[in-house]
Amino acid sequence: MTISFLELKPIYDELKDEIDAAIAEVMASGWFVGGPVCTRFEERFADFCGAKHCVGVGNGLDALHLAIRALGIGAGDEVIIASNSFVATALAITMAGATPIFVEPDPISSNLDPLLIEARITPRTRAIIPTHLYGQPADMAPIKAIADRHGLRLIEDAAQAHGARYQGQRVGSGYGDIVCWSFYPSKNLGALGDGGAITTDDTDLAESIRVLGNYGSRLRYVNDERGVNSRLDPLHAAVLAAKLPYLDAWNARRAQIAALYLTELADCPIQLPHVPEWADPVWHLFVIHSPRRDAIRTALAEQGIATQLHYPIPPHLQQAYADLGLGEGSFPIAERLARETLSLPMGPHLALDDARRVAEALRKCVR
Ligand SMILES: *Cc1c(COP(=O)(O)O)cnc(C)c1O
């Protein structure tokens, strides 16, 4: 028996006709950058999120980076993020010349702890970027209240949260000034390669991001700003538009697997994900925590069950951020979560029987 962590091929198999037709349409159109296929996907994804605008960009890191730049944040500015986010959240800030200020997550939700944010605000703080980690929405209402009270901008890293709801409302509108998305193939909504987008209700910000992602040019060969080249290719836009109508159903299958894991593992001595009453997560990952993580991981691997770590090293301990001078012990919650985190197989095409086998194997090895 082998159970893989995530299989992407079955998504293509399920939607082969739609995806092949979408690709053929792009090939026949002769438009390979920009054009109507891109606009159509942007409109549909904005609708899906309940946002006024969607702008496609090259990937999720660029979405975050361009959002930061569009808000005029750069050298000398500070931006607050969770100390256990994926490294891209920090990279987007440092790419813009600003400084990431880490705030510990709530150890139960793994999301930015609103109670710890205000102590880290300084006169240089410009924005907060909560990540909806693992597809679990961050607690946006108190975070937005803090941002409003201190005149800070709010950007959401929604790269793992396509379709999630917070207080009944889709992530993607209503809270952040700009919400950032990745369509990396393994995300809940994934392209055939790299892709990303931002959603926003602010027409000027949407326009700024489109300009910044197009060399800083509004008019061809006229450059108002030093932009970058970061666009969502029509080939990806076409495939994403074909997949979007299935996203809710795929997320529902993930929720079935999560429900099975939560039931079957309820009495195990491990920390399970906790879903607050205001959250409808989309289970990008199903993450447990245990001090015996490495032993559990080895035992599962011996039975052919693949697991992953999200993430084994928090950003402040990465060599890339050695210059921040934040050594071991700076963020003990993020550091402990990194040591204890274990992601179980999860995806829309994981068979319930296989998920049951994963749970059984896990029960046996923690008993
Ligand atoms: C995937 C991811 C990103 C980066 O997206 P890419 O498209 O891979 O650049 C950023 N933040 C989080 C939380 C992610 O999971």
The ligand as a Gaussian input file, in Angstrom:
#p B3LYP/6-31G(d) Opt

LIG

0 1
 C        2.131000      29.262000      -2.187000
 C        2.180000      30.387000      -1.236000
 C        2.727000      31.635000      -1.589000
 C        3.488000      31.877000      -2.854000
 O        2.835000      31.571000      -4.007000
 P        3.675000      31.199000      -5.333000
 O        2.657000      31.208000      -6.403000
 O        4.294000      29.869000      -5.108000
 O        4.697000      32.286000      -5.511000
 C        2.632000      32.665000      -0.681000
 N        2.080000      32.491000       0.518000
 C        1.565000      31.313000       0.907000
 C        0.937000      31.195000       2.241000
 C        1.629000      30.216000       0.055000
 O        1.126000      29.037000       0.443000

